[in-house]
Amino acid sequence: MASHAETDASDVNTRIGRRVRELRSLRSLTLDDLAAQSSVSRSMISLIERGEASPTAVILERLASGLGVPLASLFGADRADTRAQPLVRRSEQPTWQDPESGYLRRNLSPPDWPSPMQLVHVHFPPRARVAYETTGGNRALHQQVWVLQGRIDILLGEQPYTLKTGDCLAMVFDRPLVYSNPTDKAAEYIVAICTAPDVSASSKGPR
């Protein structure tokens, strides 16, 4: 019999798969089109859409970039449910754990509510590391990272930052981005994400 954790993971994978398929269909993209735009293989995308794979954070970020949406959008509500609400209870907030790094993310924002801003809570395990190679697709993703507890090291392009409890970093996800926790204690942080159609060179944040 499957454990509760395994069942939850299966449900989340199914939900992600439906969202990827819906977003791909809305953009009239074939599997081959999305594979070319995301650098994720056609076979992997097919497995993800059928809920038969447990994609890593890096793969999901590549898919989100190929679809031109923030990563958090892959955890949104099904398109069949058109009743987007401005309030989401904690018990209804989708959570997902990266099978590679073990980091746990909770989408705090109401799913599919028409807002350019999204909030995500992250539990980052000791010694964990996640490296995003993509740059947010055609949209500029403004992000602010606020550390609630512990330490997080961020490498934005070639610029390193060390964030400790209470620190907040504003940046634009327009270069490779690496999150790491070099300590033996878990860290907790909030990421605020805002999507903009274009960002001028003067507003691209710290370099």
Secondary structure by P-SEA (a helix, b strand, c coil): cccaaaaaaaaaaaaaaaaaaaaaaaacccaaaaaaaccccaaaaaaaaaccccccaaaaaaaaaaacccccccccccccccccccccccccbbbbbcccccbbbbbcccccccccbbbbbbbccccbbbbbccccccbbbbbbbbbcbbbbbbbcccbbbbbcccbbbbbbcccbbbbbbcccbbbbbbbbbbbbccccccccccc
